[in-house]
Structure formats: structure tokens, C-alpha cells
Amino acid sequence: MRSISAGTALAVTLGSVALIGSAAGSAVADSSAALPITSSGDIIVDGAHQRVFISDPSGGEVVATDYNGTVIGTITSLPQADGLELSADSATVYVAVPGADEIVAIDTATLARTGQYATGDGTGPQHLALAGGKLWFGYGSDGHGNIGSLDLSGAQPQVSLAQDAEGTWKDAPLLDSVPGAPGTLAAGSRQYYFTLGIYDVSSGTAGRTAFLGGQDAAIGNTAEDLALTPDGTELVVATTAGDFQQVYRTSDLSQTIRYPSGYWYQRSVDVAPDGLVAVGTDTYAAFKPHVSIYEPGDTTPRRTADFTDEQGGVSQETLLDHGDLAFAPDSSLLFAVTHGLNSKYRLRIVTEPGKAATGVTVNAPATAARAKPLTVTGKVTNTLGMPAGSTVAVTRTDMESPNGKALPAAAVKTDGTFSFTDTPPAGSKVTYKVSYAGGADRTAASASGTVEVSRSTPTLTVNKNGSVYPYAGSVTFTAHLGTTYKNRTLSLYADTAGDGKGKYLVKTGKVNSAGNLSGTLTLKRDTTLSAEFSGDARTAPKTATSWVGAQVKVSLSTSRYYRTATVSGHTKYYFHKKTKPLFTTTMTAYHGRAQKLEIQTYYNGAWRSGGYDYFPLDSDGKSVVELGGTHQTGYSMRVRSSYINNSSNDTVNSTTHGSWKYFTFTG
């Protein structure tokens, strides 16, 4: 027996806690949240404040979260922080800190340290349990282990070491206790040949009352985790020895029942205050972790929660040995810590773990006719079966009832099947949601089925299709909508060629009494006009399009002539035969565009081609061409510039011919 000063024992280090404000809440469905830890030692649940505490030995800290897994705060400077224990009043969580040879007390409300208790140099306390009015701790290292106690009831804390006089332990033993058996302490070895011990600590010292180890341990291997039943009469042990969790009587450590897991590798165990048993396992090869929850003494799981976050058929998570499972005190939630292949940790939250999981399937026809009866079938499944008189609620969601409309409940047969008939008043996507409310021993569940219900097809047209207009011309186009159910609104769009912007809204509005809606555009490029009808509960959506063309603006001027004259109503330009005429084209500019320059000669009563070529426009849309060569006199000639869709190196406008310029050469 040794004492430590009250000043040392009650030292408070406020600088090592980071507190984040967060309202407590409860999870409403199975969920998970990322944990900012690099390892996991132990987990404990504070029901009074609805908080979960997780120790991180590698990080030397304890992380506190709410019931949703949201981190509330982190208590740091706890080297190799491991085992956790909660005081009976939920005001304090105790942390075993082997790296500092001490036990630290933390206020569960503020996350501030309220005490530090040295356990002795080299003790390395790892596992904690409150029993017999004292805080017991398993301590030691490989080859050397024992049980100690910390008495906080007096004026000064008292630490007692070597409470196991038999020399039972070769490592720091796992410990567990329960309020229902305040004088009982259970212990087990994680690192050496299967060893269990039961101690009576009601007198303040540990007296071993039952032992199992060595050749007496028929199932062998090590105790990965252990948990007492609420009354302390049985001990559930997770081992690597088989596909089961073995239960022992604490009176003599004789075997009673086994909770079969179906998987070989047993990871962890926890027992809720109401007796629910949770066992965590991995398949040794495939690493597909799951937790099975049993009613006390029932070897068929009431519920199984799979943590199979798979990628490419490989689970990305595994459960950890010891301390990765913990029930909320009211058994409403079960918390599990998993370790991902990416070295990330998550807190898994299982809702209503004591209820048998319910599944609902819904089979609805893929398509159906509006205003005609259709039948939906389905099944409710539960490991406990379905009680007589069960029903499911049915809600129909469609365009006329976007928030859902309750339909008559459907009866569930004893085999879980159900069916109902409905006549959908609205078309398009119709969803039938079927919900089972659950009960005291069954979870709630729901599922949906979707039917594509027919709608009538309206008439929709856009006029002006194929029309071509001068450059920058103002064009009014009209869309016509035929008969519909309720919706009389159209949206008019235009998509201008070559601008890369896609369609844009011109106008939205209701059609007039004739079913028409018009819009006006200034056309500078070819444009696709469209009218869109979004549909309604009985009329299907529809889109109609129309294409209109826009010409370019083009002009041609001549220079170097010596005179002009009006001939046959045209201006005729006269050039000396040695002059090289200059033709300047001005055309609406576009990147890479070329103009077609064409010359014709009047011969034998008709205009005949004298040749053409394409000449690039500059950025301002200009092109200057000099007509060289030897010129013959006495012939009437003409020249013009044109934009030819596609041949002028783009397709954003409609073909446009400029006016002819007439000229001749003289001697």
C-alpha cells in the first residue's frame, strides 16, 4: 500500500484539452463517421451526456464524439492512452496512460482533466474496471503482469499493486466489471496462452475465486476481449480459437453456451445493461467485418450488422481486437471502431441493435397506363417472422402530389407478402413507398417502387422553318401548342451557330387563346429556334424546332477605272487595257472566312464563266484582289463577291451573293 499527495493526485492540466461546441443528438439510422485517430485502444459510452470516448494509443490522446460521430473535443498529452472506464455517475472518464505510468481523470462534460494518479514507475497500466468501490487496473509488460487498484474514497488516493498473489498473469490482463455484481472482477490474457480469472474484490483486495488456464483451457488461444453479463454470473469471451464466442460461469469458469458467429476470427464482445450480447468478427481471409447481436442465451442472432464497405469485391475495413464495441447504456445504439485498408478509422453506429432487422421489397410494373388499375406487390422480411395483423403504409408520389398522398394501408400476410391496387390519376414517374412501422422487437423499414405512367402527346410546332433572312433582319417566330391538361406555358429558345454558347432563353410565357406564343430575334447567323413544353400530370413533355438562315452583309467596290457610264440600267466601269483593276470586298467577318470572287464575260448572247477563286478576309472582313494578266478590249464583263456556306470555310451563315459590278477594257 502506498499513498500519493493530494496535490499531485488532483493536479488539473487544462491546456491539453480542445473543446468544440456541439449539441448532443442521436443517430436515426445505421451510419458512420471518420475518426481523427491513428490507432484504437478502447471505447466507452457516456449515456448522461450522449458522448463516446475513444482512446488512441499511438496518438497519445482521447477523442470525444457525440452519438452521430461528430468530434466534440480531443484530450491530448496522454502517452499510449489505452483503457477507459466511466464513473457510476457518468461525471468522470478514467484513462489508463501506460506511457506516463498513471491514470488520468477527465470531466465528461467539459473534457478537462480533473485528476492524475501515478501508479508507480514501470507499471504501465493498460486496462480499467470499477468494482468494490475501487478502480482496478491491469498493468505490466510482456512476461510480467498483475492487477492493481486505485482507491479514491479517502482523503488521499491509495494505490495497491500485485493484487493477484498467484502470479497468474504474464501481461497486463484485460478487466471487466458490472454494477449488478459490484464485488466481481473478471480478467483475461490477450497475449499468452488462454487464461481467465474471476476475483472477489468486495473486501477491498482481490481474492481469486475461479481460474482457467494452461491445460485446463480447452479452447486455447488468447482472450481477445471479454464482458460480464449484467448480473455478473457469466463471462462472454472472444477468442481466435473458433467460429464462436464462448460463455463461462463466473462461479467456476465452466463452459455454458456458445454464440456462433459463422466466422473464424473473433475480435470483440460487449454486453449491454439489458443483457444484449454483441460479438464482433472478421473472416480471417476476406476481412469482412460484422457484428452479431444476440438476446441473452439465444444462439440465433437477433440482428447482424455488416461493415462491408467494398471496392472491387474487397472489404475496406476490419474490426479491431478488444475495445472496439460498446453499447449505449439504454441499448438504443451500438458503436464500433473499424480500421480501413487506407489506415483511416471510422466510428460505425448501429441503430436499434436489439431489434430484428426488417427488410422490405417492392415490385411495381415498369410501365402502366394512366387512369387504369395497376397492382404492386412486395414482401416484408424479418428473422422473427411477421405477426398476424401486420400492415404496411403506402404513399403515392406523383406530379399532382409531389409531397406524397397516403393510400389505404396494405395487409401483410403471415409469410410477409402484400399487394395493393391503385389507379394512378397522373402520368410520368409515379413512386409507391411502402413503410413498415416496426415494433418493440422489429426495426422499421421502407422501400419504393417506381412506375412510368403514360401521358398523352401534345401537338407542338414552330414556324419559319427553312426561311432565310438578310443580315441583322428582325424575325418574329411563333410556336403553336395543341391541347394539354393544365400546363399552357412554353419556353422559346434560340441556338446561334458558331458562338459556342448553346441555346439561350428568348421568352417564357403562356400561349394565347389560339395556342400561340411568339418571340422576336435579330438574326446575324443561322439559328435553330425551339419551343419546349415541360408537360403536366397528363400531358407528356415535347420539344419542337425550326431552322432559320441569316445571310452575311457583303459589298464590292472597284478602283483604277478612268470613267463610268450607265448601260442597260447598270453602272459600267471602264478600264484601260493595261490597267489592273482593284476589287475590294467587305463582308461580315468570321474567323477563317473567305469570300468567293467570280468573273463572267458576255459572249454569244450569254454570260459565261471567266473563273473564280476564294480569297481570305482579314479580321475586319476585307479582301482586296487585283485583276492581272493581259486584258482584251471590247468585251462586257462583270464581277461579284459571295459567301458560300461551307466553301467559305465556315457554316455559320447562309449562302449570300453580292451584286454584280459591270466593267470593260478599252484601248
Beta strands, then each sheet from edge to edge (+ up, - down):
strand 1: 2-3
strand 2: 17-19
strand 3: 31-35
strand 4: 43-46
strand 5: 51-56
strand 6: 61-66
strand 7: 71-75
strand 8: 84-86
strand 9: 92-97
strand 10: 102-107
strand 11: 113-118
strand 12: 125-131
strand 13: 134-141
strand 14: 144-151
strand 15: 158-160
strand 16: 174-176
strand 17: 184-188
strand 18: 195-200
strand 19: 207-213
strand 20: 223-228
strand 21: 234-239
strand 22: 244-249
strand 23: 255-260
strand 24: 265-271
strand 25: 277-282
strand 26: 290-294
strand 27: 303-306
strand 28: 310-311
strand 29: 314-315
strand 30: 317-319
strand 31: 325-327
strand 32: 333-340
strand 33: 345-351
strand 34: 358-363
strand 35: 367-368
strand 36: 374-382
strand 37: 391-397
strand 38: 405-411
strand 39: 417-422
strand 40: 428-436
strand 41: 445-453
strand 42: 460-462
strand 43: 468-469
strand 44: 473-481
strand 45: 489-496
strand 46: 504-510
strand 47: 516-523
strand 48: 527-533
strand 49: 542-550
strand 50: 554-559
strand 51: 563-567
strand 52: 570-576
strand 53: 582-587
strand 54: 594-603
strand 55: 606-616
strand 56: 622-626
strand 57: 636-643
strand 58: 656-657
strand 59: 661-666
sheet 1: 1+ 15- 14+ 13- 12+
sheet 2: 2+ 7- 6+ 5- 4+
sheet 3: 3+ 33- 32+ 30-
sheet 4: 3+ 33- 32+ 31-
sheet 5: 8+ 9- 10+ 11-
sheet 6: 16+ 17- 18+ 19-
sheet 7: 20+ 21- 22+ 23-
sheet 8: 24+ 25- 26+ 27-
sheet 9: 28+ 29-
sheet 10: 34+ 36- 39+
sheet 11: 35+ 41+ 40- 37+ 38-
sheet 12: 42+ 44- 47+
sheet 13: 43+ 49+ 48- 45+ 46-
sheet 14: 50+ 53- 56+
sheet 15: 51+ 52- 59- 57+ 54- 55+
sheet 16: 51+ 52- 59- 57+ 58-
end
